Amino acid sequence: MEGKIVKVSGPLIVASGMGEAKMYDVVRVSEQRLIGEIIEMRGEMASIQVYEETAGLGPGEPVESTGFPLSVELGPGLIESIFDGIQRPLKVIREMVGDRISRGIEVNALDHEKLWAFNPVIKVGDRVSGGDIFGTVQETPVVEQRIMVPYDVEGTVEWIFSGEATIMDPVLKVKKDSGETVELPMMQRWPVRRGRPYVSKISTSEPMVTGQRVIDTFFPVVKGGVAAVPGPFGSGKTVVQHQLAKWADADIIVYVGCGERGNEMTDVLMEFPELKDPRTGEPLMKRTVLIANTSDMPVAAREASIYTGITIAEYFRDMGYKVAIMADSTSRWAEALREMSGRLEEMPGEEGYPAYLSSRLAEFYERAGQVQCLGGDGRTGAVTAIGAVSPPGGDISEPVSQATLRIVKVFWGLSSSLAYKRHFPAIDWLQSYSLYTDRIEGWYNANVSPEWDSLRQKAMGILQDEASLDEIVRLVGVDALGFRDRLTLEAARSIREDYLHQNAFHEVDTYSSLPKQFGMLKMILAWYEQGLEALDEGASLQALIALPVRERISRLKYVPEEELGSFAEVERQLQSEIAALLSEEGV
């Protein structure tokens, strides 16, 4: 079915003669066959957002509907790929046309010619239904693609293939109860705006361990949880997301660069192939999918990039994997919504954003979670969604931040003042929060130490006491404080500088396991508690602060994981030095 362009307004065009088309159908615009999507229908008139540059288009040019919604190709070949916002493979496009993406270029998202070694896991005569795994492909050394029966297919296996095949070749024949026989390839297509089905959502109490001390200790996120990272320019949002992508306890990473600067995506592209995955020893790219929709690409494609990323994440979730999706940043996505809403002349909400901004954000984050997947084996999978928010000037009272905070359960608020002090990650411990803390307290106590939660609460109490004491110090000076309060300030400084500060570029400090985090925090608090007791017995404050063991405590962050046994030696040294101090002073 073909219509004609009536009006062109930037990335939005209006076409007539589209009465048979449907909402969200993909269309091809003009003789250049630019790709677009219908976002509004009024009788025969369709409003289309075009995902490519529309300069030079004019009234009367043809518009052809494909009859299908915007969909992604799902199958072997996803891992290690770099796509744009509408799943066009950037490496393939570069080989075809060079460094600049040509308008109207048509290319398959996945390689339809590459042969993959397909291994069947069922046999002829078996009964299968939607979600059942019928074969596997070893896509990379660390990721096994589990090929699933489409959700609308149920019946008996008539034939199954074994050996090398392309993703388009039939590898399974199923005879439905109606008598019809269907041939299934390895590849599926799925519309990006529709969540993939599952049996049920599951409440989980297991944290997604990130190796970042301020997150794992104070503001943890569960597997299948949702978190937001708001912060002003230069406060380290992208570095936090990169650290989570590198070290988070997830099987698959989907990283969406949504409207961010090209050099930030370049950092990802350069680092990930070289970075060794600590769990497998292979390059991190061997379990990563990248979607690069940078700020110089068409604005309309930013919105699609978020949906493309979450759909790919759901696909791996359905295989039984734990997936983490990083969206950097949802503010750029919201700006794309605002621009398209303005061109559609819709009633604006606060600050010009569309009135449906909150519901669109909620639809995205709602697709995260831990679920029981479809299929007879009862497997579970999870998608953990972490979205960066870039409020202008760091003002989180603006609409995107506020709409996000109403939805997410974890708030890692970045502070420009901490960033200016070179304290990274610049997560403000007095403003951030996690609503998962109570839920996963039992997991930490059972899997790390029964003392975990009490240590965490003591440390947070010291940091809050420091904030109160700082007010007094600014008014009347530190000399007005008692010795116990001064020791509290020193303990808080140690927690901030020796524990919460973490160097993302140091080969050891970039990641801390939970046992190491527990040992570090325990030693800082042990010095503080034993110091309070020593003060009560008459010890000198300055002598306590100057104990030689404190330097060892401050350098525990640089102790490799395989040398955690040395923590016990530090504890013995602390006890002996405090005992020696008390005996020297005749206490």
C-alpha positions as CSV (number, residue, x, y, z in Angstrom):
1,M,0.0,0.0,0.0
2,E,1.4,3.4,-1.0
3,G,0.7,6.9,0.1
4,K,2.1,10.4,-0.6
5,I,4.0,12.9,1.5
6,V,1.9,15.9,2.4
7,K,4.1,17.7,4.9
8,V,7.7,17.5,6.1
9,S,8.6,18.8,9.6
10,G,12.1,17.7,10.5
11,P,12.1,14.0,11.5
12,L,8.2,14.0,11.3
13,I,6.4,13.7,8.0
14,V,2.6,13.5,7.3
15,A,1.4,11.2,4.5
16,S,-2.0,10.8,2.9
17,G,-3.6,7.7,1.5
18,M,-2.5,5.5,4.4
19,G,-6.0,4.3,5.5
20,E,-5.1,0.6,5.4
21,A,-1.9,1.1,7.5
22,K,-1.8,0.5,11.3
23,M,-0.2,2.3,14.2
24,Y,3.5,1.5,14.6
25,D,3.8,0.0,11.2
26,V,7.3,0.4,9.6
27,V,7.2,2.4,6.4
28,R,9.7,3.3,3.6
29,V,9.7,6.9,2.7
30,S,10.5,8.4,-0.8
31,E,12.6,6.8,-3.6
32,Q,15.5,6.7,-1.1
33,R,13.5,4.3,1.0
34,L,14.2,6.0,4.4
35,I,12.9,4.0,7.3
36,G,10.2,5.4,9.5
37,E,7.4,4.3,11.9
38,I,3.7,5.5,12.0
39,I,3.1,7.1,15.4
40,E,-0.3,8.7,14.8
41,M,-3.3,7.9,12.5
42,R,-6.1,10.3,11.7
43,G,-8.3,8.7,9.0
44,E,-6.3,8.5,5.8
45,M,-3.5,10.7,7.2
46,A,-0.5,9.1,9.0
47,S,2.1,10.9,11.0
48,I,5.5,9.2,10.6
49,Q,8.7,9.6,12.6
50,V,11.6,9.0,10.2
51,Y,14.7,7.4,11.7
52,E,17.0,9.1,9.1
53,E,17.8,12.6,7.9
54,T,14.8,14.0,6.0
55,A,16.5,16.9,4.3
56,G,15.5,17.2,0.7
57,L,12.1,15.4,1.0
58,G,9.1,17.2,-0.3
59,P,5.3,16.8,-0.8
60,G,4.2,14.2,-3.4
61,E,7.0,11.6,-2.7
62,P,5.8,8.0,-2.1
63,V,5.4,6.4,1.3
64,E,5.2,2.6,1.3
65,S,3.9,0.6,4.4
66,T,5.6,-2.7,5.1
67,G,2.6,-3.9,7.1
68,F,4.8,-4.9,10.0
69,P,5.7,-3.2,13.3
70,L,9.3,-2.1,14.1
71,S,10.9,-5.5,15.1
72,V,14.3,-6.9,15.9
73,E,16.0,-10.1,14.6
74,L,16.7,-12.5,17.5
75,G,19.1,-15.4,17.1
76,P,22.8,-16.4,16.9
77,G,25.0,-13.4,16.0
78,L,23.7,-10.9,18.6
79,I,26.6,-11.2,21.0
80,E,29.6,-9.0,20.2
81,S,27.5,-7.0,17.7
82,I,27.3,-3.2,17.6
83,F,23.9,-1.9,16.4
84,D,22.4,1.5,15.9
85,G,19.0,2.4,17.5
86,I,17.0,0.4,15.0
87,Q,19.3,-2.7,15.0
88,R,21.3,-1.9,11.9
89,P,24.8,-3.5,12.3
90,L,27.3,-0.7,12.2
91,K,30.3,-2.9,11.4
92,V,28.5,-4.2,8.3
93,I,27.4,-0.7,7.2
94,R,30.9,0.6,7.5
95,E,32.2,-2.2,5.3
96,M,29.5,-1.3,2.7
97,V,29.6,2.5,2.6
98,G,32.4,3.7,4.8
99,D,32.4,5.8,8.0
100,R,29.1,7.6,7.2
101,I,25.8,5.8,7.2
102,S,24.1,6.3,3.9
103,R,20.4,7.3,3.9
104,G,18.0,4.5,3.0
105,I,20.5,1.7,3.4
106,E,18.9,-1.7,3.9
107,V,20.9,-4.4,5.6
108,N,20.0,-7.4,7.7
109,A,20.5,-7.0,11.5
110,L,22.0,-10.5,11.7
111,D,24.2,-12.3,9.2
112,H,21.8,-14.5,7.2
113,E,24.7,-16.4,5.4
114,K,26.9,-17.4,8.3
115,L,26.9,-21.0,9.3
116,W,26.3,-22.0,13.0
117,A,26.8,-25.4,14.6
118,F,23.3,-26.3,15.7
119,N,23.0,-29.0,18.4
120,P,19.5,-30.5,18.9
121,V,18.4,-31.2,22.5
122,I,15.1,-32.9,21.7
123,K,14.2,-35.8,19.3
124,V,11.5,-36.7,16.8
125,G,8.2,-37.5,18.5
126,D,8.7,-35.1,21.5
127,R,5.9,-32.7,22.4
128,V,6.9,-29.1,22.3
129,S,5.2,-25.8,23.0
130,G,6.1,-22.1,23.2
131,G,9.3,-21.3,25.0
132,D,10.7,-24.9,25.0
133,I,14.4,-25.1,24.0
134,F,14.9,-27.4,21.1
135,G,18.6,-26.7,20.3
136,T,21.7,-24.8,21.2
137,V,24.4,-22.9,19.4
138,Q,27.8,-22.0,21.1
139,E,27.8,-18.4,19.9
140,T,30.9,-17.3,21.8
141,P,33.2,-19.3,24.3
142,V,31.1,-18.0,27.2
143,V,27.5,-17.7,25.7
144,E,25.4,-20.6,24.6
145,Q,22.4,-19.5,22.5
146,R,19.4,-21.6,23.5
147,I,17.0,-21.7,20.5
148,M,13.4,-21.6,21.6
149,V,10.1,-22.6,20.1
150,P,8.1,-19.5,19.2
151,Y,5.2,-18.7,21.6
152,D,2.5,-19.4,19.1
153,V,3.7,-22.9,18.1
154,E,2.7,-26.2,19.8
155,G,2.7,-29.7,18.5
156,T,4.8,-32.8,17.9
157,V,8.4,-32.9,16.5
158,E,8.4,-34.4,13.0
159,W,12.0,-33.7,12.1
160,I,15.0,-31.9,13.6
161,F,18.3,-31.0,12.1
162,S,21.8,-31.5,13.4
163,G,24.9,-29.8,12.0
164,E,25.8,-26.4,10.4
165,A,23.0,-24.1,9.2
166,T,22.3,-20.5,8.7
167,I,19.8,-18.7,11.0
168,M,17.3,-18.7,8.1
169,D,17.5,-22.5,7.3
170,P,14.7,-24.7,8.8
171,V,16.1,-26.8,11.7
172,L,12.8,-28.0,13.2
173,K,9.5,-29.2,11.8
174,V,6.5,-29.3,14.2
175,K,3.1,-30.8,13.4
176,K,0.5,-28.8,15.1
177,D,-2.7,-30.3,16.6
178,S,-4.6,-28.9,13.6
179,G,-2.5,-31.1,11.3
180,E,-0.5,-28.2,9.9
181,T,3.3,-28.6,9.8
182,V,5.5,-25.6,10.5
183,E,9.2,-25.2,9.7
184,L,11.2,-23.2,12.3
185,P,14.6,-21.5,11.7
186,M,16.9,-20.4,14.4
187,M,16.0,-16.8,14.0
188,Q,12.8,-15.1,15.4
189,R,11.5,-11.6,14.9
190,W,9.8,-9.7,17.7
191,P,8.1,-6.2,17.8
192,V,10.2,-4.0,20.1
193,R,7.3,-2.2,21.7
194,R,5.7,-5.4,23.0
195,G,7.1,-7.2,26.0
196,R,8.0,-10.8,25.6
197,P,5.7,-13.1,27.5
198,Y,6.5,-15.2,30.6
199,V,4.8,-17.4,33.1
200,S,5.0,-15.1,36.2
201,K,7.2,-12.6,37.9
202,I,9.2,-13.7,40.9
203,S,10.3,-11.6,43.9
204,T,14.0,-12.2,44.5
205,S,16.2,-11.5,47.5
206,E,19.6,-12.1,45.7
207,P,21.7,-9.0,45.0
208,M,23.4,-8.2,41.7
209,V,26.9,-8.0,43.0
210,T,28.8,-5.1,41.2
211,G,32.1,-5.0,43.0
212,Q,31.5,-1.3,43.7
213,R,31.7,-0.9,47.5
214,V,29.3,2.1,47.9
215,I,26.7,0.2,45.9
216,D,27.0,-3.3,47.3
217,T,27.3,-2.2,50.9
218,F,24.9,0.7,51.2
219,F,22.6,0.8,48.1
220,P,22.4,-2.6,46.6
221,V,20.2,-3.6,43.6
222,V,18.6,-7.1,43.3
223,K,18.8,-9.3,40.2
224,G,15.8,-8.2,38.2
225,G,15.7,-4.8,40.0
226,V,15.6,-1.3,38.6
227,A,17.9,1.6,39.4
228,A,18.6,5.1,38.3
229,V,21.8,7.1,38.3
230,P,21.0,10.8,38.1
231,G,23.7,13.4,38.2
232,P,25.0,16.6,36.6
233,F,27.6,16.8,33.7
234,G,31.0,15.5,34.8
235,S,29.8,13.7,37.9
236,G,30.6,10.2,36.6
237,K,27.3,8.7,35.3
238,T,29.0,7.1,32.4
239,V,31.9,5.8,34.4
240,V,29.5,4.2,36.9
241,Q,27.6,2.6,34.0
242,H,30.8,1.3,32.5
243,Q,31.9,-0.2,35.8
244,L,28.6,-1.9,36.2
245,A,28.8,-3.2,32.7
246,K,32.3,-4.6,33.3
247,W,31.9,-6.1,36.7
248,A,28.2,-6.7,37.5
249,D,27.2,-10.3,38.3
250,A,25.2,-10.8,35.1
251,D,25.5,-13.4,32.3
252,I,24.7,-11.0,29.5
253,I,25.3,-7.2,29.2
254,V,23.2,-5.0,26.9
255,Y,24.6,-1.5,26.8
256,V,22.5,1.2,25.1
257,G,24.2,4.5,24.3
258,C,21.1,6.6,23.9
259,G,22.0,10.1,22.7
260,E,25.3,10.3,24.5
261,R,28.4,11.7,23.0
262,G,30.3,9.6,20.5
263,N,33.5,9.6,22.4
264,E,31.8,7.9,25.3
265,M,30.6,5.1,23.1
266,T,34.1,5.0,21.6
267,D,35.5,4.3,25.1
268,V,33.2,1.3,25.4
269,L,34.1,0.0,22.0
270,M,37.8,0.3,22.7
271,E,37.8,-1.0,26.3
272,F,35.4,-3.9,26.2
273,P,37.3,-6.1,23.6
274,E,40.5,-5.6,25.6
275,L,39.1,-6.0,29.1
276,K,39.2,-9.5,30.6
277,D,36.0,-10.8,32.1
278,P,36.9,-11.8,35.7
279,R,34.6,-14.7,35.6
280,T,35.7,-16.3,32.4
281,G,39.0,-14.8,31.4
282,E,37.6,-14.0,28.0
283,P,37.2,-10.5,26.6
284,L,34.1,-8.8,28.0
285,M,32.6,-8.4,24.5
286,K,32.1,-12.1,24.4
287,R,28.9,-11.6,26.5
288,T,28.0,-8.0,25.5
289,V,25.6,-6.5,23.0
290,L,26.1,-2.8,22.2
291,I,23.5,-0.4,20.8
292,A,25.2,2.9,19.8
293,N,22.8,5.7,19.1
294,T,25.0,8.8,19.7
295,S,23.9,12.4,19.9
296,D,24.8,13.1,16.2
297,M,22.4,10.4,15.0
298,P,18.8,11.2,14.2
299,V,16.8,12.2,17.3
300,A,13.8,9.9,16.5
301,A,16.0,6.8,16.7
302,R,16.9,7.5,20.3
303,E,13.4,6.4,21.4
304,A,13.7,3.2,19.3
305,S,17.1,2.4,20.8
306,I,15.7,1.9,24.3
307,Y,13.1,-0.5,23.1
308,T,15.6,-2.4,20.9
309,G,17.8,-2.9,23.9
310,I,15.2,-4.1,26.3
311,T,13.8,-6.5,23.7
312,I,17.2,-8.1,23.2
313,A,17.6,-8.3,27.0
314,E,14.2,-10.1,27.3
315,Y,15.3,-12.6,24.6
316,F,18.3,-13.7,26.6
317,R,16.2,-13.6,29.8
318,D,13.9,-16.1,28.2
319,M,16.8,-18.5,27.8
320,G,17.4,-18.5,31.5
321,Y,20.1,-15.9,31.7
322,K,20.6,-13.0,34.1
323,V,20.8,-9.9,32.0
324,A,21.8,-6.3,32.9
325,I,20.8,-3.5,30.6
326,M,22.5,-0.1,30.9
327,A,20.6,2.8,29.3
328,D,22.8,6.0,29.0
329,S,20.8,8.1,29.2
330,T,17.0,8.1,29.5
331,S,17.0,12.0,29.5
332,R,18.1,11.9,25.9
333,W,15.3,9.5,25.2
334,A,12.8,11.8,26.9
335,E,14.1,14.7,24.8
336,A,13.3,12.8,21.7
337,L,9.8,12.2,23.0
338,R,9.5,15.9,23.7
339,E,10.5,16.9,20.2
340,M,8.2,14.4,18.5
341,S,5.3,15.4,20.8
342,G,5.9,19.1,19.9
343,R,5.8,18.4,16.2
344,L,2.6,16.4,16.6
345,E,1.2,19.5,18.4
346,E,0.1,17.5,21.4
347,M,-0.8,19.2,24.7
348,P,2.5,19.6,26.5
349,G,3.1,18.7,30.1
350,E,5.6,20.1,32.5
351,E,8.6,21.8,30.8
352,G,7.3,20.8,27.4
353,Y,7.6,17.1,27.9
354,P,4.6,15.0,26.8
355,A,1.9,14.3,29.4
356,Y,2.5,10.6,29.0
357,L,6.3,10.8,29.9
358,S,5.8,9.0,33.2
359,S,3.8,6.1,31.6
360,R,6.4,5.6,28.9
361,L,9.2,5.5,31.5
362,A,7.1,3.0,33.6
363,E,6.6,0.8,30.5
364,F,10.3,0.6,30.0
365,Y,11.2,-0.2,33.6
366,E,8.3,-2.6,34.0
367,R,9.9,-4.9,31.5
368,A,12.7,-5.5,34.0
369,G,12.3,-8.2,36.6
370,Q,13.0,-11.8,37.5
371,V,10.6,-14.2,35.8
372,Q,9.7,-17.8,35.4
373,C,10.2,-18.3,31.7
374,L,7.8,-20.1,29.4
375,G,8.9,-23.7,28.6
376,G,8.6,-27.1,30.3
377,D,11.9,-27.0,32.2
378,G,10.8,-24.2,34.7
379,R,13.9,-22.1,34.2
380,T,14.1,-18.6,35.5
381,G,15.7,-15.5,34.0
382,A,16.1,-11.8,35.0
383,V,16.6,-8.4,33.5
384,T,18.1,-5.7,35.7
385,A,17.6,-2.2,34.3
386,I,19.9,0.6,35.2
387,G,19.1,4.0,33.6
388,A,21.3,7.1,33.8
389,V,19.5,10.4,34.0
390,S,21.1,13.7,32.9
391,P,19.1,16.5,34.6
392,P,20.2,20.0,33.4
393,G,22.5,21.4,36.1
394,G,22.0,18.3,38.2
395,D,18.5,19.6,39.3
396,I,16.6,16.4,40.0
397,S,13.4,18.3,40.5
398,E,13.0,18.4,36.7
399,P,10.3,16.1,35.2
400,V,12.4,13.2,33.9
401,S,14.2,12.7,37.2
402,Q,11.0,12.9,39.2
403,A,9.1,10.5,36.9
404,T,12.0,8.1,37.1
405,L,12.3,8.3,40.9
406,R,8.6,7.4,41.2
407,I,9.3,4.1,39.4
408,V,12.7,2.8,40.4
409,K,13.6,1.2,43.7
410,V,17.3,2.3,43.8
411,F,18.6,5.9,43.6
412,W,22.3,6.4,43.1
413,G,22.4,10.2,43.3
414,L,25.7,11.6,42.0
415,S,27.1,14.7,43.6
416,S,29.0,17.4,41.7
417,S,30.7,18.5,45.0
418,L,32.1,14.9,45.4
419,A,33.2,14.8,41.8
420,Y,35.0,18.2,42.2
421,K,36.8,16.7,45.2
422,R,37.9,13.8,42.9
423,H,35.9,11.3,45.0
424,F,34.6,8.6,42.7
425,P,32.2,7.0,42.4
426,A,30.6,10.3,43.4
427,I,27.4,8.6,44.8
428,D,26.1,10.8,47.6
429,W,25.6,8.5,50.6
430,L,23.3,11.0,52.3
431,Q,20.9,11.4,49.4
432,S,21.0,8.0,47.8
433,Y,18.8,5.0,48.9
434,S,17.9,1.4,48.1
435,L,14.4,0.0,48.8
436,Y,15.9,-3.5,48.4
437,T,18.1,-3.4,51.5
438,D,15.7,-5.1,53.9
439,R,14.8,-7.7,51.3
440,I,18.4,-8.9,50.8
441,E,19.6,-8.4,54.3
442,G,19.2,-12.2,55.0
443,W,21.1,-13.1,51.8
444,Y,24.1,-11.0,52.9
445,N,24.0,-12.4,56.4
446,A,23.8,-16.0,55.2
447,N,26.3,-15.7,52.3
448,V,28.9,-13.2,53.5
449,S,28.7,-12.8,57.3
450,P,26.1,-12.7,60.0
451,E,27.6,-9.3,61.0
452,W,27.1,-7.7,57.6
453,D,23.9,-5.8,58.2
454,S,25.1,-4.5,61.7
455,L,28.4,-3.3,60.2
456,R,26.5,-1.5,57.3
457,Q,24.2,0.2,59.8
458,K,27.1,1.3,62.0
459,A,29.0,2.7,59.1
460,M,26.0,4.6,57.8
461,G,25.4,6.0,61.3
462,I,28.9,7.3,61.5
463,L,28.6,9.1,58.1
464,Q,25.3,10.6,59.2
465,D,26.9,11.7,62.5
466,E,29.7,13.3,60.5
467,A,27.2,15.4,58.6
468,S,25.7,16.7,61.9
469,L,29.1,17.4,63.4
470,D,30.3,19.2,60.3
471,E,27.7,21.9,60.9
472,I,29.1,22.5,64.4
473,V,32.7,22.5,63.1
474,R,31.8,25.1,60.5
475,L,30.3,27.4,63.1
476,V,32.7,27.1,66.1
477,G,35.7,25.0,64.9
478,V,36.8,21.5,65.6
479,D,38.3,22.4,69.0
480,A,34.8,22.8,70.3
481,L,34.2,19.0,69.9
482,G,34.9,16.4,72.5
483,F,37.4,13.6,71.9
484,R,34.8,11.0,71.0
485,D,33.2,13.3,68.4
486,R,36.7,14.0,66.9
487,L,37.3,10.2,66.7
488,T,33.9,9.9,65.0
489,L,35.0,12.4,62.4
490,E,38.2,10.6,61.8
491,A,36.4,7.3,61.4
492,A,34.0,8.9,58.9
493,R,37.0,10.2,56.9
494,S,38.4,6.7,56.9
495,I,35.1,5.3,55.6
496,R,34.9,7.9,52.9
497,E,38.5,7.9,51.7
498,D,39.6,4.3,52.4
499,Y,36.3,2.5,51.7
500,L,33.8,4.5,49.6
501,H,36.4,6.0,47.3
502,Q,37.3,3.5,44.6
503,N,39.6,3.9,41.7
504,A,38.0,2.5,38.5
505,F,41.4,2.6,36.7
506,H,43.4,0.6,39.3
507,E,43.8,-3.0,38.4
508,V,43.0,-4.2,42.0
509,D,40.8,-1.5,43.4
510,T,38.4,-1.4,40.4
511,Y,36.6,-4.5,41.8
512,S,36.0,-5.7,45.4
513,S,34.4,-9.0,46.2
514,L,31.9,-9.1,49.0
515,P,34.3,-10.9,51.4
516,K,36.9,-8.2,50.7
517,Q,34.3,-5.4,51.3
518,F,33.3,-7.0,54.6
519,G,36.9,-7.3,55.7
520,M,37.7,-3.7,54.9
521,L,34.7,-2.3,56.6
522,K,35.2,-4.5,59.6
523,M,38.8,-3.3,60.1
524,I,37.8,0.4,59.9
525,L,35.0,-0.1,62.4
526,A,37.2,-2.3,64.7
527,W,39.7,0.6,64.9
528,Y,36.8,3.0,65.7
529,E,35.2,0.9,68.4
530,Q,38.4,-0.1,70.1
531,G,39.5,3.5,69.9
532,L,36.4,4.6,71.7
533,E,37.1,2.1,74.5
534,A,40.7,3.3,74.7
535,L,39.6,6.9,74.9
536,D,37.3,6.0,77.8
537,E,40.4,4.4,79.5
538,G,42.4,7.6,79.1
539,A,44.3,7.0,75.8
540,S,45.5,10.0,73.7
541,L,43.3,10.9,70.7
542,Q,46.4,11.9,68.6
543,A,48.1,8.6,69.5
544,L,45.1,6.6,68.4
545,I,44.9,8.5,65.1
546,A,48.6,8.0,64.5
547,L,48.7,4.2,65.1
548,P,50.9,2.6,62.4
549,V,48.2,0.0,61.6
550,R,46.0,2.7,60.2
551,E,48.1,3.0,57.1
552,R,47.7,-0.7,56.5
553,I,43.9,-0.4,57.0
554,S,43.9,2.5,54.4
555,R,45.7,0.3,51.9
556,L,43.5,-2.8,52.2
557,K,41.7,-1.7,49.1
558,Y,44.9,-2.5,47.1
559,V,45.2,-6.0,48.5
560,P,44.5,-8.6,45.8
561,E,41.6,-11.0,46.2
562,E,43.9,-14.0,46.6
563,E,45.6,-12.4,49.7
564,L,42.5,-11.8,51.8
565,G,44.0,-14.0,54.5
566,S,46.2,-11.0,55.4
567,F,43.2,-9.2,56.9
568,A,43.4,-11.4,60.0
569,E,47.1,-10.3,60.5
570,V,46.0,-6.6,60.3
571,E,43.3,-7.3,63.0
572,R,46.0,-8.8,65.3
573,Q,48.3,-5.8,64.7
574,L,45.5,-3.4,65.6
575,Q,44.8,-5.2,68.9
576,S,48.4,-5.4,69.8
577,E,49.1,-1.7,69.0
578,I,46.1,-0.5,71.1
579,A,47.2,-2.7,74.0
580,A,50.7,-1.3,73.7
581,L,49.4,2.2,73.6
582,L,47.4,1.7,76.8
583,S,50.3,0.2,78.6
584,E,52.7,2.9,77.5
585,E,50.4,5.6,78.8
586,G,50.1,3.7,82.1
587,V,46.3,3.2,81.7
